[in-house]
Amino acid sequence: MKRLRTVNDVMTHAVISVDRGAPFKDIVEAMRQWRISALPVLSEDGRVAGVVSEADLLLKAQGADESRAVTAGQLMTVPAVTVTEETGIPGAARLMAHQHLKRLPVVDADGRLVGVVSRGDLLKIYLRPDADIAEELRELIMAELIPAGSAVVQVHVANGIVYLDGSLPDPSLKDVLIRVARTVPGVVDVTAARLDTEVRA
């Protein structure tokens, strides 16, 4: 499995969207047919003008909407909360959690729709094989953190949990290693109880 870093690595490229003029019933039918809870609303040039969600439509069903809105352009929430293809997966997850959103439109540099990322898409990083996570972390340790021959660190990964074992010449490296391990996509937790901070004789 390739390394999953950005929204572009996990997003859905085939996107269901509507234009501003889409009528209420067509929006409901599209959501039902494709089993989605929100749709990007596009302007004529393909840019994301807003998002219409089930919550927007339910205002009508509750009789709480007095605006007489009947099209996507009238019903949509603006401005739309979007991310770019290069947004990191952790950043997209934080935005989604902060805004209480289930899906985010993904736009290119010109604001045109190129995909959609969902909560389920972001969770794909936890499907990475343990062996892939371990290999990436070993490369990081050897290439960037520990000078050759100055330490011995073994990496084992089981169910996404990283276990670090071995010895380090500098106590400060332990915290650095733990922080770096937590940034590797797919890591659930890091345990370093058996990582000594003095080189063994």
C-alpha atoms as one frame of an Amber mdcrd trajectory, in Angstrom:
protein
   0.000   0.000   0.000   1.329   3.427  -0.899   2.076   5.954   1.790  -1.015
   7.957   2.589  -0.145  11.578   3.321  -2.582  13.992   1.782  -6.267  14.251
   1.011  -5.447  13.395  -2.618  -4.263   9.949  -1.502  -7.604   8.948   0.034
 -10.347  11.112  -1.487 -13.117   9.964  -3.807 -12.495  11.356  -7.287 -15.925
  10.570  -8.740 -18.060  13.294  -7.192 -21.814  13.764  -7.224 -22.639  17.460
  -7.346 -25.480  19.776  -8.340 -25.660  23.194  -9.926 -27.304  26.228  -8.386
 -30.541  25.647 -10.237 -31.103  22.046  -9.110 -34.635  21.756  -7.674 -35.352
  20.545  -4.159 -36.752  17.153  -5.189 -33.758  16.403  -7.437 -31.393  17.118
  -4.544 -33.302  14.746  -2.276 -33.325  12.063  -4.972 -29.556  12.399  -5.575
 -28.855  12.035  -1.860 -31.103   8.980  -1.654 -29.687   7.335  -4.775 -26.032
   7.834  -3.848 -26.508   7.484  -0.077 -24.757  10.720   0.778 -25.687  13.414
   3.264 -24.408  16.512   1.430 -23.741  17.714  -2.101 -21.350  20.371  -3.393
 -23.119  23.098  -5.342 -21.139  24.276  -8.351 -21.092  27.588 -10.157 -21.015
  27.660 -13.954 -17.208  27.576 -14.031 -16.974  24.471 -11.824 -16.048  26.245
  -8.607 -17.647  25.224  -5.336 -20.253  27.861  -4.527 -21.647  26.150  -1.452
 -22.844  22.878   0.019 -26.406  21.677   0.455 -26.884  19.109   3.207 -29.619
  17.022   4.718 -29.739  19.564   7.551 -30.495  22.335   5.047 -33.295  20.277
   3.508 -34.786  19.251   6.837 -35.511  22.879   7.666 -38.037  22.713   4.857
 -39.487  19.436   6.117 -39.852  20.886   9.628 -41.669  23.921   8.291 -38.938
  26.121   9.748 -37.843  27.577   6.412 -39.715  30.776   5.619 -37.396  31.845
   2.809 -39.312  29.919   0.118 -35.998  28.418  -1.000 -36.527  25.705  -3.614
 -33.195  25.370  -5.474 -29.712  24.311  -4.471 -28.448  27.869  -4.839 -31.102
  29.116  -2.433 -30.776  26.246   0.059 -26.986  25.836   0.207 -24.713  26.815
   3.060 -22.093  29.420   2.128 -19.215  29.757   2.171 -18.406  26.106   1.651
 -15.761  24.580   3.909 -13.244  22.979   1.542  -9.746  21.521   1.490  -7.174
  21.254  -1.271  -5.649  18.090  -2.691  -2.422  18.783  -0.803  -4.048  19.200
   2.617  -2.548  16.696   5.043  -4.822  13.968   6.365  -4.454  15.113  10.014
  -5.359  18.693   9.020  -8.468  17.545   7.162  -9.489  15.390  10.114  -9.126
  18.321  12.535 -11.167  20.584  10.263 -13.885  17.976   9.880 -14.086  17.436
  13.640 -14.035  21.166  14.446 -16.777  21.968  11.925 -18.793  18.809  12.720
 -18.758  17.763   9.064 -19.026  14.307   7.526 -17.632  15.231   4.104 -15.437
  17.956   2.622 -15.277  19.072  -1.011 -11.727  18.965  -2.366 -10.717  21.779
  -4.700  -7.732  22.586  -6.864  -5.748  25.824  -6.767  -8.479  27.589  -8.760
 -11.274  26.474  -6.437 -12.685  23.921  -8.865 -14.076  20.673  -7.497 -11.787
  17.656  -7.952 -13.077  15.255  -5.311 -14.720  14.711  -1.956 -13.175  13.342
   1.227 -15.262  11.691   3.933 -14.617  10.550   7.477 -14.359   6.999   6.153
 -11.758   8.076   3.578  -9.580   9.608   6.291  -9.728   6.390   8.291  -8.135
   4.476   5.389  -4.716   5.277   6.826  -5.425   2.758   9.592  -5.689  -0.023
   7.007  -1.954   0.196   6.284  -0.182  -3.107   6.885   1.931  -3.180  10.037
   4.963  -4.105   7.930   4.609  -0.906   5.868   4.408   1.246   8.990   7.460
  -0.457  10.498   9.478  -0.065   7.287   8.692   3.641   7.024   9.562   4.272
  10.661  12.871   2.380  10.363  13.787   4.525   7.357  12.992   7.696   9.313
  15.059   6.563  12.279  18.088   5.608  10.207  17.948   8.543   7.800  17.144
  11.459  10.049  17.266  10.792  13.769  20.094   8.555  14.824  23.679   8.877
  13.558  25.012   5.590  12.211  26.411   3.334  14.919  25.371   5.538  17.855
  22.233   3.640  18.813  20.407   0.389  18.393  16.658   0.656  17.981  14.298
  -2.133  16.993  10.839  -1.362  15.647   7.917  -3.754  15.916   4.352  -2.924
  14.894   1.250  -4.914  15.816  -2.296  -3.734  15.037  -0.971  -0.258  14.356
   0.786   0.003  17.744   4.499   0.770  17.508   6.857  -0.883  19.991  10.343
   0.654  20.264  13.115  -1.355  21.879  16.865  -0.787  22.196  19.287   1.826
  23.454  19.965   5.510  22.852  23.049   7.628  23.573  21.024  10.738  24.356
  17.925  10.740  26.627  16.341  13.543  24.583  16.184  11.246  21.549  13.542
   9.084  23.214  10.901  11.820  23.147  11.917  12.742  19.598  11.495   9.140
  18.449   8.072   8.863  20.046   6.886  12.103  18.450   8.170  11.064  15.032
   6.566   7.622  15.325   3.198   9.208  16.082   3.363  11.188  12.814   3.635
   8.082  10.638   0.274   7.485   8.927  -1.518   4.466  10.348   0.083   4.567
  13.794  -2.484   4.053  16.556  -0.145   4.341  19.551   3.548   4.199  20.494
   5.109   2.238  23.349   8.743   2.834  24.287   8.928   1.260  27.750  11.837
  -0.931  26.684  13.796   1.861  25.018  16.796   2.629  27.252  18.454   6.043
  27.243  21.952   4.739  27.915  24.000   2.637  25.548  24.284  -0.890  26.878
  27.735  -2.183  27.555
